[in-house]
Amino acid sequence: MLTLKLINEETERVIRGLEKKHFNGAKEAIEEVMATDKKRRQAQTELDQNLSQAKKLAAEIGGLMKQGRRDEAEEVKAKVAALKEASKALEEQKANAEAELTRLLCAIPNIPYDLVPEGAAAEDNLVVKSNLRECKPGDTVGNWDTVVDNGEAKVPHWELAKKYNLIDFDLGVKITGAGFPVYRGWGARLQRALINFFLDEARAAGYEEIMPPTVVNADSGYGTGQLPDKEGQMYHCDLDDLYLIPTAEVPVTNIYRDVIIDEKDLPIKNCAYTQCFRREAGSYGKDVRGLNRLHEFSKIEIVRIDTPEHSDESHKEMLAHVEGLLQKLELPYRILRLCGGDMSFTSSICYDFEVYSEAQKRWLEVSSVSNFDTYQANRLKCRIRRTADKKTELAHTLNGSALALPRIVAALLENNQTADGIRIPKALVPYMGCEMIK
């Protein structure tokens, strides 16, 4: 969440940032935070004064009693008792103001960096790079010609999956419901090959592999900002009050909740493979057919904890890592810098990677790589201890998909279909043990 220091010292910049993110009632929300913080500080000031006065008066009681001035001592005792009673009320006021302040701050999104373009929706996102065609300054999703036609009819992945017995969507419906496919045979092997390939690439890039739990408590959800913003998208285990993770970002980043990290140990680089669970309520039509949108899927996540002055460089390195994966998979891709209105609740800047499906004539998002600045760290109480002066400050957190499997699988099947079968990219051949799925 945003820090009170930032809100109080740079109020106008915060309001402008929230408006750029199309957060309704930005000015009113910030004013309410500042008014509530003022109540909290006033209660704290009065409480400190009361306690100080009560302590001073209490010190006088013994002396009055020794001098035989019992009546005066009893009067002082009564004043001390009254101050203590007033202090209880002030403690309650302070606690209520603090709880309200936390509630208000948790409902306010992060503010975007200056580099984030203006815009309200996905069509306003900037196309900054692609291996299909040159990108020009000002290219947006809305004005970028994406049609690719090699003159051959392409079959969508759900038909290929059935033809080669790779994925059984109907069986998944029988066992669980829509959005829970069953991978089998070469389809299951392709999943495992991609997982191992992505993890090996991450380890080679210096990421420590983590195998975290796939259920987390509410504190973890709040720490990374999934709660309360995305509560409706998360599967909740009511009996135990636990949540199935929507991404490994949640458990891995929460490793550093309530932790002070020595500057010399940064940047921290972690990666993790997990199953991910998203309810995706209200999704219908062609955009959710086949593997396009699932309730359960496999994903490899990369997470970094870094210093404020180096986090931009970390972000660039993460972007290069994800782009390298798509290049090795020989997939057509483009990179988008998201506009303010299409960014996530918690990010300061975000780039999406999309791969092109010639069969579906559309782009499929496969990764988002974000820098959260201090927004998550403030919730997590994740701090850096500086080497020079031993002072502490909030860290920066970053994460990205490297990569999410469903749409990668869809793109691999659709873009590599031939008359003889599905061609396997060279980088995956050692993991698959074959060059073609027939």
N, C-alpha and C positions, 0 to 999 in steps of 0.2 A: 504494500500500500504506500501511498505518498507520505512523505515525512511532514510533520507539522512545521519543521524548520523551513522546508521548501515552500509550503503553502503560505506561511506568514511572511517570509522574506521576498518571495517572487510570486505574489498573488496573481497579478495580471498575466504573467507567462503561463501559470498553471491553468487559468481560465481559458486563455487562448488555445492551449494544448488540448483541453477537454472539448472545446468547441470544434477543433480540427478533427477530433475523433468522433464528432457528432453525438456527444453525450448530452442528452436533454437536461436543461436546468443546471448547466455548469456553474454559472455565477451564484445561483441560489444555494446550490450544494456546498460550494466553498464558503460562502457567508455563514451557512449553518454550522459548518465545521469550526470556523473561527469563533463564532459566538459560544459554541459548546466548550471549546478550549478555554475561552475567557472565563466561563463559569467554573471550570475545573481549577484554573489557576487562582481565581478569587477564593474558592473554597479552601484550597491548599494554603494560601496566604493567611486567611483568617484562622485556620486550624493551627498553623505554626505559631501565630501570635498568641492564641489561647493556651497552647501547650507551654509556651515560654513563660507566659504570665502565671499559669498554674504552678509551674516548677519554682518560680521565684517566690510566689506566695507560700507554697508548701515549706520552703526553706525557713520562712519566718516563724512558723508555728512553734517549733521546738524552743526557740529563744523566748517567745512570749510566755510559754508555759513555765519556763525556768524562772522568769521574772514574776510569776504569779499573776499574770494578766490573762487569766483564763477566759474571761468574756470576750476580750479582743481576739484571743486565739480561736475561740469558737466562731466568731464572725469571719475570720480568715478561712477557717475550714469550710464554712458555708459558701464563701466565694469560690474556693477551689472546687467544691462539689458542683457548683453552678457552671463553672468553666468546663469541667469534665463532661457534664451533661450536654452543654452546647457543642463540645468537641465531637461527641457521638453523632449529633445531627450533621455537623460539618463533614465528618468521615463518610456518612451516608450520601450526602450531597456530592462529595468528591467521587465516590465509587460509582454513583449513578451517572455522573458526567463522563467518567472514564469509559464506562460501558457504552454509553450513547456515542461517544467519540469514536470508539472502535467500530461500532456498527456503521456509522456514517462513512468512515474512511474505507471500510471494506466494500462499500457500495460504489466507490469512485474508482474508475479505471486509471491505468497508468497514462502519462502524457507522452505524446510522440516526439521523436527527435525532429530537428529542423529539416533533415534530409527526407523525411516522410512526405510524399506528395499530398496535395489537397485532393479530396474526392469523397464520394458518399458510398460507393458500391464497387463490386468486383470489376466492372467495365472501366473504372477509373484507375486501376492498378497500372503502373508503368512496366513495360516489357524492356528489361535492361540488357538481356543477352539471350541468344538462341543459337543452336547449331544448325538450324534450318535456313535462316536468312539473316541479313544484316538488321540490326536494330538502330533506329535513329532517335535522337533526343525528342522526348515528347510522345513517343509511341506508347499507346495504351492498349489494354485488352480490347476496348471498344472499337479502336480503329486499326487493329492489326489483322491483316489477312492471314488466316490460319489454314486455309484449305490446301491439302496436299493430295495429289492424285497421281499415282504411278501407272495408271492405266489398267491396273488389275483389280478385280473385285476382291474385297477383303471380308472375311467372315468374323463376326464378333466373338469374343473369347468364350462366352457361355455356350456357343455352338461348338467351338473347338474343344472345349472341356468335355462336352458330351461325346463328340466324335472319337476322341482319344482316351476316354474314360479317366479323366484327370481330376474332375471335381463333380461331386453329386450334390446339387442344390436341393433336390427333392428329398433326399435322405436326411439332409440337415433340417429341413422343415419337419420331417417325421420325428426326429430325435429331440429337437429343441424348438425350432420355429424359423421363420424367415430371417435371413441375415446371419445364419450359422452354418456355412457350407462344410461339407465333408471332403477332404482331399484324400485321394487314394492313388496307389501305384506311382506312376511317374509324376503325377501332380503333387503328391506328398513329398516325393524326392526333390522336386523343384523347390518347394518351400524350404526344406532343410538345406539345400544347396545355397539358396539365397541367404538364409540366416547365417550359415557358416562363412560365406563369402563376406558379408557385411561386417561380421564380428572380426574376422581376420584383418580386413582393411582398417577397421577402427583401432585394433591393437597395434598394427604396423604404424599408425599415425600417432601413437603414444597414449591412447586411451586405456585406462585400467578397466577391465571388465567387471561388472557387478551383476550378481544374480539376486535381485530384491524380491520381496513378497509382492503378490499381485492384488492384495487387499490392504487397505490403509485405514487409519482412523481419521476422524474429522479434523484433528489438528494438522495432519499432513495435507489434507485437502485444502484447508485454509492457508497453509503455509505457502503453497505454490499458486493459489488464486483460483483453483477449480471451484472451491466453495467460497461464497455462496453463488458465484456467477453461473456455474454450469451444473448446479445440483440436479436439475431435471434431466441431464444427459448421462448421469452416473447411476450405475446399478447399486442399490443400497441394501445391505443385509440388516434388516430391522432388528432382529433379535440381539445381534452383537454390536449394532451401530457401527458397522464397517462398510467401506466402499470398495467396489472393484475398480481398479485403476483404468483411466482412459488412455494413459500413456505412462511409460517408465519415468518420465520427467518427475512425476509426483514422488515415488519412493526414493529415487536416486537423489534428487535435490534436497529432500528432507533428511538425508544423512547428515546434512550440515545445519540443521535447525538447532538453535541455541549453542552454536559452536563458534569459538574465536580461532581463526586460522592465521598462523604466522605468515607474514608476507613472503618469506623465502620459499614457502611451499606452494606458491601460486605460479601459474594457473593450475588448478585441479582439473583433470580431464578424465571423465568416466563414460563408459558405454554400457548398455544393457539390452539384452533381448528379453522381451516379455510378450505374453498375450495381453491384448488391450480390449477393453469393453466399453462400448458407447451405445446408449439407447437409441439415439438418432430418431426420436419420435417425430412423426409428421412428415417423413420422407417418402415420396412416392414417385412413380414414373420411370422414364428411361435413365435418369441420373442415378438410380439405385439398383438397376438391373445387374445381375451377375455379381461381380466383385467390386462394382463401383462404390457401394456403400454397405458396410457390414456392421453387425453388432459386436462381433468378436473377430479379432485379426491379430496377426503377428507383426511386430515392429521392433527395429533396433533404434535406440535413442542415444544421442551423444549429449552430454551435459558438461558445462564448464562453470567453475567458480573463479573469478579473476578480480584484479584491481581495477578501479575506475579508469585509470590512465591506459590500461592495456586491453580493456574489454573490446574495443573496436577492432583491434588487430585479431583478437580471438575470434570475433564474429566473421571476419574475412577468411580466416583459416578454416572455419567450419563450412562456410559457403564453398570454398575451393574443394574441401573434402567431399561434400555431397555431389558437386558437379563432376568430380573425378569418378565417382561411382557410376553415374549415368553414362559417362563417356565409355567406361569399361564395359558397360552393358550394351553399348552401341544403340542407345535409344534416342529418338528425336526429342529434344527438350527445350524449354525456355525458362528463364528466371524472371520473376516478377518482384518489384518492390511495391509492397502493399500501400495503398492510400490510407489516410486516417480513418475513413469510415468503414474499411474492411479489415482493420487490424483486430487482433484478439484483445481481450480485456486487460491483460497483464503486460503486453509487449510495448517497448519503446520504439522498436523498429523490427520489421519482419520481411523476409524474402521467402516467397513460395517457389518451389520447383514443380513444373508440370511436364508430363510426357504426352506426346501426341498419339492418339489412336486413329489410324487411318480407317479402320473398320467402322468406328463410331463417329468419325469426323468431328472429334472433340478433344479437348485437352483434359488430362486427368492429373489432379494434384497428388503428388507423392511425398512432398516434404515441405515443412515450414521451419525456417531457421531464425530464431529470435534472440535479441538482446533485451533483457528486462530491466537493465540499469539496476537501481537499488530497490525496485518495487517489491520483488519477491523477498529479497534479503531483509527488508524491513519487517515483513510479516514473520519471516523465519528467525529473526534476530541472529543472522549470520554475519559475523564481523571479521575484519582483518586487523591483525596487530602489526603495526608498522615496525620495521627493524630499527630505524633511526631513533625514534623518540618513544617507542612502546605504546603510543596512543592507538586507540581502536576507532574504526569507522566501518560503515556498511560496505559489504562486498557487492560486486556485480554478478548476476547469474545469467547464463545463456543456455539454450538447448536447441536441438533440431532432430528431425527424423533422418536416419541414415541407414536404412530407409524403411518406409511402411510397405509391406509386401503386397496387399491385394491388387492395387492398381499397377504395381510393377509387374506382377504376374500377368495381369490383363494385357498390358502393353507388350510384354515379351511374346505372349502367344499370338496376339493380333499382328504385330509388326514382323514376326519371324516365320509366319506360315508360308509353306511352299507346297508344291504338288506332292512332294515326297514326305512331308511331315513338318514338325516344328523345329526350326534350326536353333541350336543352343549357342549363345555368344561365347567366344573363345575364353573369356575370363571365367565362365561358369563350367566349362567342359571338365576340368579336374574335379570339381565338386559333384557333377552329375554322373561322370563316368561314361558319357556318350556325347555325340555331336548332333544327334537328331532324335526327337521323340516321334515314333511312328505308330 
